[in-house]
Amino acid sequence: MEYNVVIDTNVLISAFINPKGLPSKLLEFWKKGYFRLLISDYLIEEFNEVIHRPKIKDKYKIREEEITELNQLILEKAILINIKGDLKLCRDITDNKILETAIIGKANYLITGDIDILNEDLLKELSMKSIKIIGVREYLRVLMRK
């Protein structure tokens, strides 16, 4: 079974910051077709806004070509989910848009390192919709068991 997965922006940014880390490995698994990436315009915009911040792009010497390459791959390979932006499950408006992407896209997994999303109430709420919220390490274990 190929899973539908939403990857939170913090995980995508981490993949650029540490090319040898687990988030980078997760992206490699997606590129090789181990799961389907669900994404919304909001997540694409947030990724691009955050990755272009000087304290990230300059500090970690991220090249524009790398960013463009991932954006192009997302446009070609990811499944674009249209969200309305009116979900209110979490106190953080931006987190609600990530959750809405997962719900509307019928994701199997939402991969994040965001403590606000990893709270018990949200875990229960999304598990009722058959969406598991987990970290990168845990999802890589899921992939290894496939």
TORKOL-4160 file (C-alpha; in steps of 0.2 Angstrom, whole numbers, padded with zeros to 4 digits, m for minus):
146
<pt num="1" X="0000" Y="0000" Z="0000"/>
<pt num="2" X="0007" Y="0017" Z="m0005"/>
<pt num="3" X="0003" Y="0030" Z="0009"/>
<pt num="4" X="m0003" Y="0048" Z="0007"/>
<pt num="5" X="0008" Y="0059" Z="0017"/>
<pt num="6" X="0008" Y="0077" Z="0022"/>
<pt num="7" X="0025" Y="0083" Z="0027"/>
<pt num="8" X="0025" Y="0099" Z="0038"/>
<pt num="9" X="0036" Y="0114" Z="0033"/>
<pt num="10" X="0047" Y="0112" Z="0048"/>
<pt num="11" X="0052" Y="0094" Z="0042"/>
<pt num="12" X="0056" Y="0101" Z="0024"/>
<pt num="13" X="0066" Y="0115" Z="0030"/>
<pt num="14" X="0076" Y="0103" Z="0041"/>
<pt num="15" X="0080" Y="0092" Z="0026"/>
<pt num="16" X="0089" Y="0107" Z="0019"/>
<pt num="17" X="0098" Y="0112" Z="0035"/>
<pt num="18" X="0105" Y="0095" Z="0037"/>
<pt num="19" X="0107" Y="0085" Z="0021"/>
<pt num="20" X="0112" Y="0070" Z="0030"/>
<pt num="21" X="0098" Y="0070" Z="0043"/>
<pt num="22" X="0082" Y="0060" Z="0044"/>
<pt num="23" X="0071" Y="0073" Z="0036"/>
<pt num="24" X="0083" Y="0073" Z="0021"/>
<pt num="25" X="0081" Y="0054" Z="0020"/>
<pt num="26" X="0062" Y="0055" Z="0021"/>
<pt num="27" X="0063" Y="0067" Z="0005"/>
<pt num="28" X="0074" Y="0054" Z="m0004"/>
<pt num="29" X="0061" Y="0040" Z="0000"/>
<pt num="30" X="0047" Y="0052" Z="m0008"/>
<pt num="31" X="0058" Y="0055" Z="m0023"/>
<pt num="32" X="0060" Y="0036" Z="m0025"/>
<pt num="33" X="0041" Y="0034" Z="m0024"/>
<pt num="34" X="0039" Y="0026" Z="m0007"/>
<pt num="35" X="0024" Y="0037" Z="m0003"/>
<pt num="36" X="0013" Y="0050" Z="m0011"/>
<pt num="37" X="0016" Y="0068" Z="m0005"/>
<pt num="38" X="0000" Y="0079" Z="m0002"/>
<pt num="39" X="0003" Y="0097" Z="m0003"/>
<pt num="40" X="m0007" Y="0113" Z="m0003"/>
<pt num="41" X="m0003" Y="0130" Z="m0010"/>
<pt num="42" X="m0001" Y="0136" Z="0008"/>
<pt num="43" X="0012" Y="0124" Z="0012"/>
<pt num="44" X="0022" Y="0128" Z="m0004"/>
<pt num="45" X="0021" Y="0146" Z="0000"/>
<pt num="46" X="0026" Y="0144" Z="0018"/>
<pt num="47" X="0041" Y="0133" Z="0013"/>
<pt num="48" X="0047" Y="0146" Z="0001"/>
<pt num="49" X="0045" Y="0160" Z="0013"/>
<pt num="50" X="0054" Y="0151" Z="0027"/>
<pt num="51" X="0068" Y="0144" Z="0016"/>
<pt num="52" X="0072" Y="0161" Z="0009"/>
<pt num="53" X="0074" Y="0170" Z="0026"/>
<pt num="54" X="0092" Y="0175" Z="0027"/>
<pt num="55" X="0094" Y="0167" Z="0044"/>
<pt num="56" X="0091" Y="0150" Z="0036"/>
<pt num="57" X="0096" Y="0152" Z="0018"/>
<pt num="58" X="0112" Y="0162" Z="0021"/>
<pt num="59" X="0117" Y="0153" Z="0037"/>
<pt num="60" X="0116" Y="0136" Z="0030"/>
<pt num="61" X="0122" Y="0141" Z="0013"/>
<pt num="62" X="0107" Y="0134" Z="0004"/>
<pt num="63" X="0108" Y="0137" Z="m0015"/>
<pt num="64" X="0094" Y="0144" Z="m0025"/>
<pt num="65" X="0095" Y="0130" Z="m0037"/>
<pt num="66" X="0092" Y="0117" Z="m0023"/>
<pt num="67" X="0076" Y="0127" Z="m0018"/>
<pt num="68" X="0070" Y="0128" Z="m0037"/>
<pt num="69" X="0074" Y="0109" Z="m0039"/>
<pt num="70" X="0063" Y="0104" Z="m0025"/>
<pt num="71" X="0049" Y="0116" Z="m0030"/>
<pt num="72" X="0049" Y="0109" Z="m0047"/>
<pt num="73" X="0049" Y="0091" Z="m0041"/>
<pt num="74" X="0034" Y="0096" Z="m0030"/>
<pt num="75" X="0024" Y="0103" Z="m0044"/>
<pt num="76" X="0028" Y="0088" Z="m0055"/>
<pt num="77" X="0026" Y="0074" Z="m0042"/>
<pt num="78" X="0016" Y="0079" Z="m0027"/>
<pt num="79" X="m0003" Y="0079" Z="m0026"/>
<pt num="80" X="m0010" Y="0097" Z="m0024"/>
<pt num="81" X="m0024" Y="0098" Z="m0011"/>
<pt num="82" X="m0035" Y="0113" Z="m0012"/>
<pt num="83" X="m0039" Y="0120" Z="0005"/>
<pt num="84" X="m0051" Y="0134" Z="0011"/>
<pt num="85" X="m0042" Y="0139" Z="0026"/>
<pt num="86" X="m0057" Y="0138" Z="0037"/>
<pt num="87" X="m0052" Y="0124" Z="0049"/>
<pt num="88" X="m0051" Y="0128" Z="0067"/>
<pt num="89" X="m0044" Y="0113" Z="0077"/>
<pt num="90" X="m0028" Y="0121" Z="0083"/>
<pt num="91" X="m0024" Y="0138" Z="0091"/>
<pt num="92" X="m0011" Y="0141" Z="0078"/>
<pt num="93" X="m0019" Y="0147" Z="0061"/>
<pt num="94" X="m0004" Y="0140" Z="0051"/>
<pt num="95" X="m0006" Y="0123" Z="0059"/>
<pt num="96" X="m0024" Y="0123" Z="0055"/>
<pt num="97" X="m0019" Y="0124" Z="0036"/>
<pt num="98" X="m0008" Y="0109" Z="0038"/>
<pt num="99" X="m0021" Y="0099" Z="0047"/>
<pt num="100" X="m0034" Y="0104" Z="0033"/>
<pt num="101" X="m0022" Y="0098" Z="0020"/>
<pt num="102" X="m0021" Y="0081" Z="0028"/>
<pt num="103" X="m0040" Y="0080" Z="0031"/>
<pt num="104" X="m0045" Y="0085" Z="0014"/>
<pt num="105" X="m0032" Y="0075" Z="0006"/>
<pt num="106" X="m0036" Y="0060" Z="0016"/>
<pt num="107" X="m0018" Y="0058" Z="0022"/>
<pt num="108" X="m0013" Y="0042" Z="0031"/>
<pt num="109" X="0001" Y="0051" Z="0040"/>
<pt num="110" X="0005" Y="0069" Z="0044"/>
<pt num="111" X="0024" Y="0070" Z="0048"/>
<pt num="112" X="0029" Y="0085" Z="0059"/>
<pt num="113" X="0040" Y="0090" Z="0073"/>
<pt num="114" X="0028" Y="0104" Z="0079"/>
<pt num="115" X="0024" Y="0102" Z="0097"/>
<pt num="116" X="0007" Y="0111" Z="0094"/>
<pt num="117" X="0002" Y="0098" Z="0082"/>
<pt num="118" X="0008" Y="0083" Z="0092"/>
<pt num="119" X="m0004" Y="0087" Z="0106"/>
<pt num="120" X="m0015" Y="0073" Z="0113"/>
<pt num="121" X="m0032" Y="0081" Z="0108"/>
<pt num="122" X="m0026" Y="0083" Z="0090"/>
<pt num="123" X="m0019" Y="0066" Z="0089"/>
<pt num="124" X="m0036" Y="0059" Z="0095"/>
<pt num="125" X="m0046" Y="0070" Z="0083"/>
<pt num="126" X="m0036" Y="0065" Z="0068"/>
<pt num="127" X="m0035" Y="0047" Z="0072"/>
<pt num="128" X="m0054" Y="0047" Z="0071"/>
<pt num="129" X="m0051" Y="0052" Z="0053"/>
<pt num="130" X="m0038" Y="0038" Z="0051"/>
<pt num="131" X="m0023" Y="0051" Z="0050"/>
<pt num="132" X="m0008" Y="0047" Z="0061"/>
<pt num="133" X="0002" Y="0062" Z="0067"/>
<pt num="134" X="0020" Y="0056" Z="0069"/>
<pt num="135" X="0038" Y="0062" Z="0068"/>
<pt num="136" X="0051" Y="0058" Z="0054"/>
<pt num="137" X="0060" Y="0044" Z="0063"/>
<pt num="138" X="0044" Y="0035" Z="0067"/>
<pt num="139" X="0038" Y="0036" Z="0049"/>
<pt num="140" X="0054" Y="0030" Z="0042"/>
<pt num="141" X="0051" Y="0015" Z="0053"/>
<pt num="142" X="0034" Y="0012" Z="0045"/>
<pt num="143" X="0043" Y="0013" Z="0028"/>
<pt num="144" X="0056" Y="0000" Z="0033"/>
<pt num="145" X="0042" Y="m0012" Z="0038"/>
<pt num="146" X="0033" Y="m0011" Z="0021"/>
